[in-house]
C-alpha cells in the first residue's frame, strides 16, 4: 500500500492538486458524481482514501429509486436481489409509478453527509460523500479534500428536496 500511496502522492504533486480522479472509474461528464483518490493521515498513519462524491441532487434521485425499489419488493418479494433489467415491463412501470408517487409526496429529503471507514485490512479508507452543490467541479473537490485533511470540514444539515420532474429513462 505504501507504494500505491507514493504513486498517488506523485500524481497529485504533478498536477498540483490534493486528489486524482480514480482511473478505474468513468468520469461523470455531468459533474454529478466523482470518484477520487487522495491521501490522509489518521493516528500518525497515512491512508489512501477512495472517495465517491455525489451532489445532493444525485443523492436525492438515488434515495427515491431505493425507496421505490423497497416498496416494489414488498409488493413482488421475488424481485429481491434482482436487477432493474430483470423486472418485467409491468414491474418496471410499477417502479416508475412508485417513484413518481414518492416524488409528488415529497417524502424523501437528503442532506450533506460523509461516511468513512477503514477497509477490512485497514489499508485504505472507503468514503462516501454527499454535497449540496450543483456540480462537482475540481475546485469543489479540492476544497472537500483540503477541509477533510485539515479537519475543518463543515457539513450543511439542511434537509433538501427537489422539485423538478423525472425525465424519461432516469
Buried (B, 14 or more C-beta within 10 A) or exposed (E): EEEEBEEBBEBBEEEEBBBBBBEEBEEBEEBBBBBBBBBBEEEEEEBBBBBBBBBBBBBBBBBBBEBBBEBBBEEBEEBEEEEEEEBEEEBBEBBBEBBBBBBEEEEBEBBBBBEBEEEEEEEBBEBBBBBBBEBBEBEBBBBBBBEBBEEEBEBEEEEBBBEEEEEEEE
